[in-house]
Structures are given as structure tokens and as C-alpha cells.
Amino acid sequence: MAAKPYKTSKELFRGALILSAAAIIVKILSAAYRIPYQNIAGDIGFYIYQQVYPFYGVALTLSTLGFPVVISKLIAERESSKNSFAVKDILLTSFVVLCSIGIMMFIALFLGAEWIAGMMKDPQLSGLLKIIAFSYLLMPFSSVLRGYFQGINDMIPTASSQVAEQCIRVLTILVLSTLLVYWDYSDYDVGKGAVFGSITGGITGLVLLFVFVFLREEWKLFSQMKIKPVIFIRISKALIFQGLAFCITGLILILFQFVDSLHLYSLLRETGMGEIEAKEWKGVYDRGQPLLQLGTVVANSFALALVPVIAGFVQRRNKQELLNKIKLALRVSATIGMAAAIGLVVTMKPVNYMLFTDDKGTITLAIFSLSILFTSLIMAKAAVIQSLGYSIAPVIITIVGVCSKWALNLVLVPRYKIAGAASATVLAFIIMTVLFYIVLKVHIKKPLIEKKQLFIILKSTVYMGTSVLLFNTVFQVVLPNESRLLATIQALIGVGIGAVVFVMAVIRAGLFSQEELSFIPVGSKFKRFIITNRSKRNHE
């Protein structure tokens, strides 16, 4: 009997690890494909795709992060909860509610496509929006099935369906866009081919989930279901309100993209730009999105590994260990976020040329890259706050952040154009970072990062930035001619130098103890570089 809880804990941890790994793979795929797509479609083609992407991003977040988490929570807690719902009640209610939401969102997007495209000042986007609308019809099925499998701690179906969905989606995007460009179709037709990937990917993920249902004979559970009104109302409330709370942090980047999609192009037109010029510069600005997503994934993958540990200490009410792990999560996010943000700033010109075929908008993208630091901190703080059981604060702060972004765009874009939009993004993220810090400080009531630890991060960043800038100067003197090949060589060597200098400076200064490194993926590899006395002094 004593071994059972241990086995259950191991199974839970293994399940969380599988789901986290799948989430990281999905995020990397979701960001990385945009680079070759921009190379294929060009800046105007990239602008077209990015204008409508947020509408798909919402459907993806709801079907992978929001509703499945709540459904799984209701199933997993049904025995310990005061409201002991049967699994059939949870699944049927969830399916009916989500079908209603999915159909309403489909109708709103499909029938309102012309109106939304008109708001964006680009009527030709309506066809792309109508294709994306079909994603919302797939959302109820995938959400319920993923939620069920997660609720019984069987993470393989959810993880494999998410990865398969993104793989087929990315493959569809790259293959169709290449063929349509080759066949000389219009930029908007190429965009339609790209967004069609949301349908092929969604169907693939759903088919795989149904395969798991039949292979494991779970289909019996979905037979002879009846709606019970009282239970239906209770489950519906939990599904809608908790679903919003769980997915809000996953929607932060998408909501900021929504703001830019709705009025950045029109604001650029108001500055005197022509139609083609404004689309090109919006496409150049959108180059920052995959850089932000990839940079944030790196930081979040480290912080994410600590969230189950934090939740465990909350349950055991071990306040000191809880504080230590929260401080570690924030320190890891600040460290990786700072390195990624400043590293991109000092290598942006060659990185821009390497990834996107030219160096247009380098200053704007350098400003935009600073967002990586603040989004890394925001995601970590939001995850910690939710682990502590506070789910309303992230929703309110996200609303404040999105409204700030909208208002700052109106002020800064007319004067500074896409650089103003990038600055508005950074400033809005700073506001959110400060608000999340205040909320966390109110609940923790202890210092969240030591001054000497902050000094180590800043000092290491200066070392890294200086070494990369010095290398860039020498490289330009030795090889002054500009080409994409030289830019690639410069970018890769510069990134390598910056990474080595920053990691060695941070580790040797003792920012992390040997015990703390063991909580960080691949952190144990760096233990031998720690100067023990320094590490002890920095954690006393």
C-alpha cells in the first residue's frame, strides 16, 4: 500500500513531462516555420498571413491549453471534489457547451469575415478568415478528447495529436505556399494555401485522437449519455470561467498580435504610406513574432520544469522550499530572458539578413527583441501565481496589457511608424511585468530576487554584449562585403560567442547553486564550472 502514492506521483510527473515536451515542440514548430514561409512568400505575403494568424491562434490555444486543462481537472478531481460528477456527465456537458461556442465563433468569423477585413482596411483578407473559421468546428471534438485523456493521466494521445497536428500544418503551409508561388498565384491565394494548413493539421490531430479512442476501447464511455440540467449548469460554469483563466497566459502574445492586425496597417497608411509600402513594412515588423516566440520558448521551457515542483510544495505547505523554488523560477526566467533579448539586439543585423534575406527593419526588430525579457518574466510569474491558486489576477493584468498596447500604438505609430509599434509592445509588456511583480509580492511578502544576483545577471549581460559587439566590429573590418552567406557566418559565430561568455560568467559567478542547477534541464552539465565559495555567498 505504501508504494502506491509513490507510483502515482511518478506517473503524474511522467505525464506532466510528456505534455510539457509536446508543448515545447509545438511552440517551436509554430514559430520556426514562419522564417522559411517569409522567404517563400516575401514581406507582403508574410504580412497577409500574420494579419489573420491570431484568429487561428485563439482556436489552437482553446483546443490545446484552455478547455482540455479544465476538462482534465474536473475528471481528475471528481472523487475528491464535493461535487462528484460522473465522467460521462463531464464529457457530455463539455461537448455540448464547446459545440455551442465553436459554432457561434464559426458563424461570427465566417459571416463577419468581410466586416473584419474591412476593419483591417484590407478586404482581400476575408477569404483567408473564412478558411480559418472552420478550425472552430474542430475545436469541441479535440478539446473534449484531449481533456478526457489528460484527466485519466494518459498524456500520449494528447501529446502525439498536438505534435502531429502542427507537423502536418507546417508541412501543408510550406508545400502549398511553395507550389502556389511557383505557379504564379497572387499573394492572397498563397495566403489561403497557408491558412488551409490549420484545417489539414486540425483534422490530422482529431483523427489521431479517434484512433486512440478506438484502440483503447474508450468509445464505450461515449455511448448512452443523457444531459442532467443541474449538473450541466455547474460544469458549464467551471468550463467557461476556468477555461478563460487557464488559457489567458497562452493568449498574451496572440492578443498583442490581434491589436497589430486590427490597426497597425491602417495607422501606417495614415502616416502617408502607400498601400504596397504599408503592407511591406507591416510584413517587416512581423518578422519579430517568430523571434519573440522562439526566445520565449527557451526561457519558458526552463521555468516550466519548476511549476510542478512549486505546485507540490504548495500542497505540502512547505513555505520555505516554496519560496526558494519561486525565486529560482524567476531567476531562471530573468537570466535566460535577458541573455536572449540582449543577445538578439547585438546580433540583430546579421540575424535579420540570415533569416529574412535582407536587413530591413533591423532597428525595429532590435527594439522588439527586448520583449523577450519581459514576456519570459510574465509567463513565469503568471505560472507561479496560478500554481498558488490565484487565477483572476492574470486575466485582469492581461486585459490591462492589451489595452495599453492599443493606446500606445495610437500614440507612437504615427510618429515612429513600425519602430513605434515595437516600442508600444515593449512598454506594454513592461507594464504587465510590473503588475505581475506587485501581485506576486503581495502574496509572497518576501524579496523575490537578491540585489547581488541581479548584479551578476547585469554584469554577465555586459560581458556578453561587449564581446559580441567587439567580434562584429572585427568581422566587418576583415570581411566588409555584405552577403547572406557572410551574415549567416557572422550571426552563428556571434551567437556562439555570446552564449559561451554569458553562461560561463553566470555560472562562475555562482548565480545558481549546484542543487538549483539540478532542477534546470541540462543544468547539471555546468556544475563543474561553479566556484563553490561564490555560489554559497550568493545564496546565503
C-alpha positions in Angstrom: 0.0 0.0 0.0 2.9 2.4 0.8 4.2 2.1 -2.7 1.0 3.3 -4.4 1.3 7.0 -3.8 4.9 7.0 -4.9 3.9 5.2 -8.1 1.0 7.7 -8.7 3.4 10.6 -8.1 5.9 9.2 -10.6 3.1 8.7 -13.2 1.8 12.2 -12.7 5.3 13.6 -13.1 5.9 11.5 -16.2 2.6 12.7 -17.7 3.4 16.3 -17.0 6.8 15.8 -18.6 5.3 14.3 -21.7 2.8 17.1 -22.1 5.4 19.8 -21.4 7.8 18.3 -24.0 4.9 18.2 -26.6 4.0 21.9 -25.8 7.6 23.0 -26.3 7.8 21.1 -29.7 4.5 22.6 -30.8 5.7 26.1 -29.8 9.0 25.7 -31.7 7.2 24.4 -34.8 4.7 27.2 -34.6 7.4 29.8 -34.6 10.2 28.3 -36.7 8.1 27.7 -39.9 7.4 31.4 -40.3 11.1 32.0 -41.3 11.1 29.8 -44.4 7.5 31.0 -45.1 8.6 34.6 -45.2 11.5 33.6 -47.5 9.0 31.9 -49.8 6.1 34.5 -49.7 8.1 37.7 -49.2 7.2 40.6 -46.8 3.8 41.2 -48.3 2.9 37.5 -48.3 4.1 37.4 -44.6 2.0 40.5 -43.8 -1.1 38.7 -45.3 -0.5 35.6 -43.2 0.3 37.4 -40.0 -2.9 39.6 -40.3 -5.1 36.5 -40.0 -2.9 34.2 -37.8 -4.3 35.5 -34.4 -7.8 34.1 -35.3 -6.3 30.6 -35.7 -4.1 31.2 -32.7 -7.1 31.6 -30.5 -8.7 28.3 -31.7 -5.3 26.5 -31.2 -5.0 27.8 -27.7 -8.5 26.9 -26.7 -8.2 23.4 -28.1 -4.8 22.6 -26.6 -4.4 24.7 -23.4 -7.7 26.2 -22.2 -10.6 23.8 -22.3 -8.7 20.4 -22.2 -7.0 21.5 -18.9 -10.3 22.3 -17.3 -12.0 19.1 -18.5 -9.0 17.1 -17.3 -9.1 18.9 -13.9 -12.8 18.1 -13.5 -12.2 14.4 -14.3 -9.1 14.1 -12.2 -10.7 15.7 -9.1 -14.2 14.1 -9.4 -13.5 11.7 -6.5 -12.0 14.3 -4.1 -14.5 17.1 -5.1 -17.7 17.8 -3.1 -19.5 17.8 -6.5 -18.8 14.2 -7.6 -19.6 14.4 -11.3 -19.6 11.2 -13.4 -17.1 11.2 -16.2 -20.0 10.9 -18.7 -21.6 14.0 -17.3 -18.4 16.0 -17.6 -17.7 14.8 -21.2 -21.3 15.3 -22.5 -21.7 18.7 -20.9 -18.3 19.8 -22.1 -19.1 18.7 -25.7 -22.4 20.5 -25.8 -21.0 23.7 -24.3 -18.0 23.7 -26.6 -20.0 22.8 -29.7 -22.2 25.9 -28.9 -19.1 28.1 -28.5 -17.4 26.6 -31.6 -20.5 27.0 -33.8 -21.0 30.6 -32.6 -17.4 31.5 -33.3 -17.5 29.8 -36.7 -20.6 31.7 -37.7 -19.2 35.0 -36.3 -15.9 34.6 -38.2 -17.3 33.2 -41.4 -20.2 35.6 -41.8 -18.3 38.5 -40.4 -15.2 38.0 -42.5 -15.9 40.9 -44.8 -16.6 43.2 -41.9 -13.4 42.2 -40.0 -11.3 42.5 -43.2 -12.9 46.0 -43.6 -11.8 46.9 -40.1 -8.2 45.9 -41.1 -8.6 48.1 -44.2 -7.8 45.1 -46.4 -11.0 43.5 -47.9 -9.0 40.7 -49.6 -8.3 39.1 -46.3 -11.9 37.9 -46.0 -11.2 34.7 -47.9 -8.5 33.7 -45.5 -10.7 34.4 -42.5 -13.4 32.2 -43.9 -11.0 29.3 -44.2 -9.7 29.8 -40.6 -13.3 29.8 -39.3 -13.6 26.0 -39.9 -10.9 25.5 -37.2 -13.6 26.4 -34.6 -15.8 23.5 -35.7 -12.9 21.1 -34.9 -12.2 22.6 -31.5 -15.0 20.9 -29.5 -14.0 17.4 -30.5 -10.3 17.8 -30.0 -10.8 19.7 -26.7 -13.1 17.0 -25.2 -10.9 14.1 -26.2 -7.7 15.7 -25.1 -9.3 16.7 -21.8 -10.5 13.2 -21.2 -7.1 11.5 -21.8 -5.3 14.1 -19.7 -7.9 13.6 -16.9 -7.1 9.9 -16.7 -3.3 10.8 -16.8 -2.9 9.3 -20.3 -0.8 12.0 -21.9 0.4 10.1 -25.0 -2.8 10.7 -27.1 -2.9 14.4 -26.3 0.9 14.9 -26.8 1.1 12.9 -30.1 -2.1 14.6 -31.5 -0.7 18.1 -30.8 2.7 17.3 -32.4 1.1 15.6 -35.4 -1.3 18.5 -35.9 1.5 21.0 -36.0 3.7 18.9 -38.2 1.0 18.4 -40.9 0.0 22.1 -40.6 3.6 23.3 -41.1 4.1 20.8 -44.0 0.9 22.0 -45.7 1.9 25.6 -45.3 5.4 25.2 -46.8 4.4 22.8 -49.6 1.3 24.8 -50.7 3.0 28.2 -50.5 6.0 26.9 -52.5 3.7 25.5 -55.2 1.4 28.5 -55.4 4.3 30.9 -55.6 5.9 28.7 -58.3 2.6 28.6 -60.3 2.5 32.4 -60.0 -0.7 32.7 -57.9 -1.4 36.0 -56.1 -0.1 36.8 -52.6 -3.6 36.3 -51.2 -4.0 32.9 -52.9 -0.7 31.9 -51.4 -2.0 33.1 -48.0 -5.2 30.9 -48.5 -3.0 27.9 -49.1 -1.0 28.7 -45.9 -4.1 29.0 -43.7 -5.6 25.9 -45.2 -2.8 24.2 -43.1 -4.9 24.9 -40.0 -7.6 22.6 -41.4 -5.4 19.8 -42.5 -3.5 19.9 -39.2 -6.6 20.0 -37.1 -8.2 17.1 -39.0 -4.9 15.1 -38.6 -4.8 15.7 -34.8 -8.5 14.8 -34.5 -8.2 11.6 -36.5 -5.3 10.5 -34.3 -7.3 11.1 -31.2 -10.2 9.0 -32.5 -7.7 6.2 -33.3 -6.6 6.2 -29.7 -10.3 6.1 -28.6 -11.0 3.0 -30.7 -7.7 1.3 -30.0 -8.2 1.6 -26.2 -12.0 0.9 -26.5 -12.8 4.2 -24.8 -15.7 4.6 -27.3 -18.0 2.7 -24.9 -17.8 5.7 -22.5 -19.4 8.0 -25.1 -22.5 5.9 -25.5 -25.9 6.3 -23.8 -25.3 9.8 -22.5 -28.0 12.0 -21.0 -27.9 15.7 -20.0 -28.8 16.4 -16.3 -29.8 20.1 -16.0 -28.3 20.8 -12.5 -25.0 19.1 -13.3 -24.9 20.7 -16.7 -25.0 24.3 -15.2 -22.3 23.6 -12.7 -19.9 22.0 -15.2 -20.6 24.7 -17.7 -19.7 27.5 -15.3 -16.4 25.7 -14.4 -15.6 25.1 -18.0 -16.1 28.6 -19.2 -14.7 30.6 -16.3 -11.8 28.3 -15.5 -11.1 27.8 -19.2 -10.5 31.5 -19.7 -8.2 31.7 -16.7 -6.1 28.7 -17.8 -5.6 29.9 -21.4 -5.2 33.6 -20.8 -1.4 33.4 -20.4 -1.2 31.3 -23.5 -3.1 34.0 -25.4 -1.0 37.0 -24.3 1.3 37.0 -27.4 -1.7 36.3 -29.7 -3.8 39.1 -28.2 -0.9 41.6 -28.8 -0.8 40.3 -32.5 -4.5 40.9 -32.7 -4.0 44.6 -31.8 -1.4 45.0 -34.5 -3.5 43.1 -37.0 -6.6 45.3 -36.4 -5.0 48.7 -36.7 -1.2 48.8 -37.4 -1.7 48.7 -41.2 -4.3 51.4 -41.1 -2.1 53.6 -38.8 0.8 53.2 -41.3 -1.5 54.3 -44.1 -2.4 57.4 -42.2 1.3 58.4 -42.0 1.3 58.8 -45.7 2.5 55.4 -46.8 1.0 53.8 -50.0 -0.9 50.5 -49.9 2.1 48.3 -51.0 4.6 50.2 -48.9 2.5 49.8 -45.7 1.9 46.1 -46.3 5.7 45.6 -46.8 6.6 47.4 -43.6 3.9 45.6 -41.6 5.5 42.3 -43.0 8.9 43.5 -41.9 7.6 44.3 -38.5 6.0 40.8 -38.3 9.5 39.3 -38.6 9.8 40.0 -34.9 7.0 37.5 -34.0 8.9 34.2 -34.6 12.0 35.7 -32.9 9.9 36.6 -29.8 8.2 33.2 -29.8 11.4 31.2 -30.1 13.2 33.4 -27.4 10.2 33.0 -25.1 10.1 29.2 -25.6 13.7 28.9 -24.5 13.1 30.8 -21.2 9.7 29.2 -20.5 11.0 25.6 -21.1 13.3 26.1 -18.1 10.7 27.8 -15.9 8.0 25.3 -16.9 10.0 22.4 -15.4 9.8 24.1 -12.0 6.0 24.6 -12.0 5.1 21.0 -10.9 7.7 21.3 -8.2 6.1 24.6 -7.0 2.6 23.1 -7.0 3.9 20.2 -4.9 5.3 22.5 -2.2 2.0 24.4 -2.2 0.2 21.1 -1.4 2.7 20.2 1.3 2.6 23.7 2.7 6.4 23.9 2.9 6.7 27.7 2.8 10.5 28.0 2.8 11.0 25.5 0.0 8.1 27.1 -1.9 9.8 30.5 -1.7 13.1 29.1 -2.8 11.6 27.4 -5.9 9.6 30.5 -6.8 12.8 32.6 -6.6 14.6 30.1 -8.7 11.9 30.1 -11.4 12.0 33.9 -11.6 15.8 33.9 -11.6 16.0 31.4 -14.4 13.4 33.3 -16.5 15.2 36.6 -15.9 18.6 35.1 -16.8 17.6 33.3 -20.0 15.2 36.1 -21.0 18.0 38.8 -20.6 20.5 36.7 -22.5 18.1 36.0 -25.4 16.9 39.6 -25.6 20.2 41.4 -25.4 21.9 38.7 -27.5 19.4 39.3 -30.3 19.8 43.1 -30.0 23.6 42.9 -30.5 23.4 40.4 -33.4 20.2 41.6 -35.0 21.6 42.9 -38.3 23.3 39.6 -39.3 20.5 37.5 -37.8 17.9 39.6 -39.8 19.9 39.1 -43.0 20.5 35.4 -42.3 16.8 34.6 -41.6 14.8 37.0 -43.7 17.1 37.6 -46.8 17.8 41.3 -46.1 18.4 43.7 -43.2 15.2 45.8 -43.4 13.8 47.0 -40.1 16.9 46.0 -38.1 16.4 48.7 -35.5 12.7 47.9 -35.1 13.4 44.2 -34.6 16.2 45.1 -32.1 13.6 47.1 -30.1 11.0 44.3 -30.5 13.5 41.7 -29.2 13.6 43.4 -25.8 10.1 41.9 -25.3 11.7 38.5 -24.8 12.9 39.5 -21.4 9.6 40.8 -20.2 7.4 38.0 -21.7 9.8 35.4 -20.1 9.2 37.1 -16.7 5.4 37.5 -17.4 5.0 33.8 -18.3 7.0 32.6 -15.3 5.1 34.9 -12.8 1.7 34.0 -14.3 2.5 30.3 -14.0 3.6 30.8 -10.3 0.5 32.8 -9.5 -1.7 30.2 -11.0 0.2 27.4 -9.1 -0.6 29.3 -5.9 -4.3 29.2 -6.7 -4.9 32.8 -7.9 -6.4 32.8 -11.4 -8.2 36.1 -11.6 -5.1 38.4 -11.4 -3.5 37.1 -14.7 -6.8 37.8 -16.6 -7.1 41.4 -15.3 -3.4 42.1 -15.9 -3.6 40.7 -19.5 -6.6 43.0 -20.2 -4.6 46.0 -18.9 -1.6 45.0 -21.0 -3.7 44.6 -24.3 -5.4 48.0 -23.7 -2.0 49.6 -23.0 -0.7 48.2 -26.3 -3.6 49.5 -28.2 -3.3 53.0 -26.7 0.5 53.2 -27.1 0.2 52.2 -30.8 -2.2 55.1 -31.3 0.4 57.5 -29.8 3.7 56.1 -31.1 3.0 54.6 -34.6 2.0 58.0 -36.2 5.4 59.4 -35.2 7.8 56.5 -35.3 5.9 54.0 -37.6 6.9 50.3 -37.1 9.6 51.3 -34.5 6.7 52.9 -32.6 4.7 49.7 -32.7 7.7 47.7 -31.4 8.2 50.3 -28.6 4.5 50.1 -27.8 4.8 46.3 -27.4 7.8 46.6 -25.2 6.3 49.3 -23.0 3.0 47.3 -22.6 5.0 44.2 -21.6 6.9 46.3 -19.0 3.6 47.4 -17.5 2.4 43.8 -17.3 5.7 42.7 -15.8 5.4 45.3 -13.0 1.8 44.4 -12.3 2.6 40.7 -12.1 5.5 41.5 -9.7 3.2 43.5 -7.5 0.7 40.7 -7.3 3.4 38.2 -6.5 5.0 40.5 -3.9 1.6 40.9 -2.2 1.2 37.2 -1.8 4.8 36.2 -1.1 5.8 39.2 1.1 9.5 38.3 0.7 12.2 39.6 -1.7 11.9 37.7 -5.0 15.4 38.3 -6.2 18.6 39.4 -4.4 20.5 42.6 -5.4 23.8 40.7 -5.8 22.0 38.1 -8.1 20.6 40.9 -10.2 24.1 42.4 -10.4 25.5 39.1 -11.7 22.9 38.9 -14.4 23.5 42.5 -15.5 27.3 42.1 -15.3 27.2 38.9 -17.4 25.0 40.7 -19.9 27.5 43.5 -20.3 30.3 40.9 -20.8 28.3 39.1 -23.4 27.2 42.3 -25.3 30.7 43.8 -25.3 32.3 40.6 -26.6 29.7 40.2 -29.4 30.0 43.9 -30.4 33.8 43.6 -30.5 33.5 40.5 -32.7 31.1 42.3 -35.0 33.5 45.2 -35.4 36.4 42.9 -36.2 34.3 40.8 -38.6 33.2 43.9 -40.5 36.8 45.2 -40.9 38.1 41.8 -42.1 35.1 41.0 -44.3 33.4 44.3 -45.3 31.4 42.9 -48.2 27.7 42.1 -47.4 26.1 38.9 -48.4 23.7 36.4 -46.9 26.4 33.8 -46.5 28.7 36.2 -44.6 25.7 37.4 -42.5 25.0 33.7 -41.6 28.6 33.1 -40.6 28.7 36.3 -38.6 25.4 35.6 -36.9 26.2 32.0 -35.9 29.7 32.8 -34.6 28.4 35.9 -32.7 25.5 33.9 -31.1 28.0 31.2 -30.1 30.5 33.7 -28.6 27.7 35.5 -26.7 26.2 32.2 -25.3 29.6 30.9 -24.1 30.6 34.2 -22.5 27.2 34.7 -20.8 26.8 31.1 -19.5 30.4 31.0 -18.1 30.0 34.4 -16.5 26.7 33.5 -14.8 27.9 30.0 -13.7 31.3 31.0 -12.4 29.8 34.0 -10.5 27.7 31.5 -8.6 24.2 32.7 -9.7 22.9 29.2 -9.3 23.9 26.7 -6.6 24.7 23.1 -7.5 21.3 22.0 -6.1 19.5 24.6 -8.1 21.2 23.5 -11.3 19.8 20.0 -10.8 16.3 21.4 -11.2 17.1 23.0 -14.5 17.2 20.8 -17.7 20.9 20.2 -18.7 21.9 22.4 -15.7 23.8 19.5 -14.1 26.3 19.7 -17.0 27.5 23.1 -15.7 28.1 22.1 -12.1 31.9 21.6 -12.5 32.3 25.3 -13.5 30.9 26.6 -10.3 33.2 28.4 -7.9 31.8 26.9 -4.7 32.5 29.8 -2.3 30.9 32.3 -4.5 27.8 30.2 -5.0 27.4 29.8 -1.3 27.8 33.6 -0.6 25.2 34.4 -3.3 22.6 32.1 -1.7 23.1 32.9 1.9 
